[in-house]
Amino acid sequence: MWKNEKISVVIPAHNEEETVREIVEEVFREAPVDEVVVVDNNSIDGTAEEIKKTKARLVFEEKKGYGNALIKGLAEATGDLVMLFDADGNFPAKDIRKLLEYSDDFDFVKGTRARKELTEKGIYDSLTTRIGILANVVVAKFQQFLFRGPALTDAGCTLRLIRRKSLKKIMPYFTVGGGHFLVDMTNLAMLAKIKTVEVPVLFTKRRGGKSKHGSFRGLAKIAVAMVLHTIKQRLLSLFGYYKFDQ
């Protein structure tokens, strides 16, 4: 619980046998969490078995894709405040508290990895990682410009928090099952005029598995998808497609 509000954490998992149990246990240990929902997205290793060894609630999503897993988890979560987290160890669980501190004043709190001083030593040794962070900054600024939103510096940071009443406003419009779901979510939050803030979080090395996007080609593909989807959503908004409940 956090100030008498129930906290849910949603973790998507695809072949995360190496790390998922450690991450779930860390989340329960380091943060005031009431519920952890782990979504097994067609894992072919021992991910499900590792999740069953924890206090987390295991659910399955057969539709392949990072976004599909997150949408499933968001639908299953029961908390007043719902958070997204990764199973690969890129974020320390203690930063969940950092985002919660802002939940009194904001209904949508996003993490940002675009602060080198909060990045674990050695991460920027990888050219692919540096390019990936730069691409996320560029896309975030594009989102900010098109939607006249709050200051944004990281389009693809999974670590984020949303209040349930705000989630209900935008959830009917979730359409992205792939890796650019996080951009979809942020754009919808801005369109729905949900009070949003971005908070710097620690960015640490992966503890196992492979990156969701991997190669430079993978990064380029997801960046283009982010930009095109943002343009599409802006055009749809101009034609009155989105009708958000107040």
C-alpha positions as CSV (number, residue, x, y, z in Angstrom):
1,M,0.0,0.0,0.0
2,W,1.0,3.6,-0.6
3,K,-0.9,6.2,1.3
4,N,-3.9,3.8,1.5
5,E,-3.8,3.1,-2.2
6,K,-3.3,-0.4,-3.6
7,I,-0.2,-0.7,-5.8
8,S,0.0,-3.2,-8.8
9,V,3.1,-3.8,-10.8
10,V,2.9,-5.4,-14.3
11,I,5.9,-7.2,-15.7
12,P,5.9,-8.6,-19.2
13,A,8.1,-11.7,-19.7
14,H,9.3,-13.5,-22.8
15,N,12.0,-16.1,-22.1
16,E,13.1,-14.4,-18.9
17,E,13.9,-17.6,-17.0
18,E,17.3,-16.2,-15.9
19,T,16.0,-13.1,-14.1
20,V,12.2,-13.0,-13.6
21,R,12.2,-14.7,-10.2
22,E,15.0,-12.4,-8.9
23,I,13.2,-9.3,-10.2
24,V,9.8,-10.2,-8.8
25,E,11.3,-10.9,-5.4
26,E,13.2,-7.6,-5.5
27,V,10.0,-5.7,-6.3
28,F,8.2,-7.2,-3.4
29,R,11.2,-6.5,-1.1
30,E,12.1,-3.0,-2.2
31,A,8.7,-1.4,-2.8
32,P,5.3,-1.0,-1.1
33,V,3.7,-3.3,-3.6
34,D,0.4,-5.2,-3.1
35,E,0.3,-7.1,-6.3
36,V,2.7,-8.2,-9.0
37,V,1.2,-9.4,-12.3
38,V,3.7,-11.2,-14.6
39,V,2.5,-11.8,-18.1
40,D,4.2,-14.8,-19.8
41,N,4.2,-14.0,-23.5
42,N,4.8,-17.3,-25.2
43,S,8.0,-18.2,-23.4
44,I,9.6,-21.5,-24.4
45,D,12.0,-21.7,-21.5
46,G,11.2,-22.1,-17.7
47,T,9.9,-18.5,-17.3
48,A,6.4,-19.7,-16.0
49,E,8.0,-22.2,-13.6
50,E,10.2,-19.5,-12.1
51,I,7.2,-17.1,-11.7
52,K,5.2,-19.8,-9.9
53,K,8.0,-19.9,-7.2
54,T,7.2,-16.3,-6.2
55,K,4.1,-14.4,-4.8
56,A,3.4,-12.9,-8.2
57,R,0.2,-13.7,-10.1
58,L,1.0,-15.4,-13.4
59,V,-1.1,-14.8,-16.5
60,F,-0.6,-15.8,-20.1
61,E,-0.9,-13.8,-23.3
62,E,-0.8,-15.8,-26.5
63,K,-0.7,-12.9,-28.8
64,K,2.9,-12.2,-29.5
65,G,4.3,-8.8,-28.8
66,Y,5.5,-6.5,-26.0
67,G,2.5,-4.3,-26.3
68,N,0.1,-7.2,-26.1
69,A,1.7,-8.5,-23.0
70,L,1.5,-5.1,-21.3
71,I,-2.1,-4.6,-22.4
72,K,-3.0,-8.0,-20.9
73,G,-1.2,-7.1,-17.6
74,L,-2.9,-3.7,-17.4
75,A,-6.3,-5.3,-17.8
76,E,-5.5,-7.9,-15.1
77,A,-4.1,-5.4,-12.5
78,T,-6.4,-4.4,-9.7
79,G,-4.4,-1.6,-8.0
80,D,-5.4,2.0,-7.6
81,L,-2.0,2.8,-9.0
82,V,-0.6,0.6,-11.7
83,M,3.0,0.4,-12.6
84,L,5.0,-1.1,-15.5
85,F,8.3,-2.8,-14.9
86,D,10.8,-4.9,-16.9
87,A,11.9,-8.5,-16.1
88,D,15.5,-8.0,-17.4
89,G,16.9,-5.9,-14.5
90,N,17.4,-2.6,-16.4
91,F,15.8,-0.7,-13.5
92,P,16.3,-1.1,-9.7
93,A,13.1,-1.8,-7.9
94,K,13.8,0.9,-5.4
95,D,13.0,3.5,-8.1
96,I,9.3,2.4,-7.8
97,R,9.2,4.5,-4.7
98,K,10.6,7.5,-6.6
99,L,7.7,7.4,-9.0
100,L,5.2,6.9,-6.2
101,E,6.4,10.1,-4.6
102,Y,5.0,12.0,-7.6
103,S,1.6,10.3,-7.6
104,D,0.0,12.8,-5.3
105,D,0.4,15.5,-7.9
106,F,0.4,13.6,-11.2
107,D,-1.8,10.8,-12.6
108,F,0.8,9.6,-15.1
109,V,4.5,9.4,-14.0
110,K,7.0,8.3,-16.6
111,G,10.6,7.3,-16.0
112,T,13.4,8.6,-18.2
113,R,16.8,7.0,-18.9
114,A,18.2,10.1,-20.6
115,R,20.4,11.1,-17.8
116,K,24.0,9.8,-18.2
117,E,24.8,10.6,-14.5
118,L,22.1,8.1,-13.5
119,T,23.3,5.4,-15.9
120,E,25.4,2.4,-14.7
121,K,29.0,2.6,-15.7
122,G,29.7,0.7,-18.9
123,I,26.2,0.9,-20.5
124,Y,27.3,3.7,-22.9
125,D,30.2,1.5,-24.0
126,S,27.8,-0.1,-26.5
127,L,27.2,2.0,-29.6
128,T,23.8,0.3,-30.0
129,T,22.7,1.5,-26.6
130,R,23.9,5.0,-27.2
131,I,22.0,5.1,-30.5
132,G,18.9,3.7,-28.8
133,I,18.9,6.3,-26.1
134,L,19.4,9.1,-28.6
135,A,16.5,7.7,-30.8
136,N,14.2,7.7,-27.7
137,V,15.1,11.3,-26.9
138,V,14.4,12.4,-30.5
139,V,11.0,10.6,-30.6
140,A,10.0,11.9,-27.2
141,K,10.7,15.5,-28.3
142,F,8.6,14.8,-31.5
143,Q,5.8,13.6,-29.3
144,Q,6.1,16.7,-27.1
145,F,6.0,19.0,-30.1
146,L,3.0,17.4,-31.9
147,F,0.8,17.1,-28.8
148,R,2.1,20.3,-27.0
149,G,2.7,18.0,-24.0
150,P,4.9,18.2,-20.9
151,A,8.7,17.9,-21.2
152,L,9.6,14.5,-22.5
153,T,13.0,13.0,-23.0
154,D,12.5,9.2,-23.3
155,A,9.8,7.6,-25.5
156,G,10.5,4.0,-24.6
157,C,11.1,3.8,-20.9
158,T,9.0,1.0,-19.5
159,L,9.1,2.1,-15.9
160,R,6.0,4.2,-15.4
161,L,2.9,4.7,-13.2
162,I,-0.7,5.5,-14.0
163,R,-3.7,6.0,-11.8
164,R,-6.5,3.6,-12.5
165,K,-9.1,6.2,-13.3
166,S,-6.8,7.6,-16.0
167,L,-6.0,4.2,-17.3
168,K,-9.7,3.5,-17.9
169,K,-9.9,6.7,-20.0
170,I,-7.3,5.6,-22.5
171,M,-7.4,1.8,-22.4
172,P,-10.2,1.4,-25.0
173,Y,-7.9,3.1,-27.5
174,F,-4.8,0.8,-27.1
175,T,-4.0,-0.6,-30.5
176,V,-0.3,-1.4,-30.5
177,G,0.7,-4.9,-29.8
178,G,4.3,-4.4,-30.6
179,G,7.3,-2.7,-29.2
180,H,6.0,0.9,-29.7
181,F,3.1,0.4,-27.3
182,L,4.8,2.8,-24.8
183,V,4.6,5.6,-27.3
184,D,0.9,4.8,-27.9
185,M,0.2,5.0,-24.2
186,T,2.0,8.3,-23.7
187,N,0.3,9.9,-26.7
188,L,-3.1,8.8,-25.5
189,A,-2.3,10.3,-22.0
190,M,-1.5,13.6,-23.6
191,L,-4.6,13.6,-25.8
192,A,-6.7,12.7,-22.7
193,K,-5.1,15.6,-20.9
194,I,-3.9,13.4,-18.1
195,K,-1.5,15.3,-15.8
196,T,1.9,13.9,-16.7
197,V,5.5,14.3,-15.4
198,E,8.7,12.6,-16.4
199,V,11.2,11.5,-13.6
200,P,14.9,10.5,-14.1
201,V,15.5,6.9,-13.0
202,L,18.5,4.7,-12.7
203,F,19.4,2.7,-15.9
204,T,21.3,-0.4,-15.1
205,K,22.8,-3.3,-17.2
206,R,20.6,-6.2,-18.2
207,R,21.0,-9.2,-15.9
208,G,20.2,-11.8,-18.5
209,G,18.5,-12.5,-21.8
210,K,18.6,-10.4,-24.9
211,S,17.5,-6.9,-25.7
212,K,13.9,-6.5,-27.0
213,H,15.2,-4.8,-30.1
214,G,18.7,-6.1,-30.4
215,S,20.5,-4.9,-33.5
216,F,20.8,-1.4,-35.1
217,R,18.2,-2.6,-37.7
218,G,15.8,-3.5,-34.9
219,L,16.3,-0.1,-33.2
220,A,15.7,1.7,-36.5
221,K,12.5,-0.3,-37.2
222,I,11.0,0.5,-33.8
223,A,12.0,4.2,-34.0
224,V,10.2,4.5,-37.4
225,A,7.2,2.7,-36.0
226,M,7.1,5.2,-33.1
227,V,7.2,8.2,-35.3
228,L,4.6,7.0,-37.8
229,H,2.2,5.9,-35.0
230,T,2.6,9.3,-33.4
231,I,1.7,11.1,-36.6
232,K,-1.3,8.8,-37.1
233,Q,-2.6,9.5,-33.6
234,R,-2.2,13.2,-34.1
235,L,-4.2,13.1,-37.4
236,L,-6.9,10.9,-35.8
237,S,-7.2,13.4,-33.0
238,L,-7.7,16.3,-35.4
239,F,-10.7,14.4,-36.9
240,G,-12.3,13.8,-33.5
241,Y,-11.6,10.1,-33.3
242,Y,-10.8,10.1,-29.6
243,K,-13.7,10.5,-27.1
244,F,-12.4,10.3,-23.6
245,D,-14.7,10.0,-20.6
246,Q,-14.2,12.7,-18.1
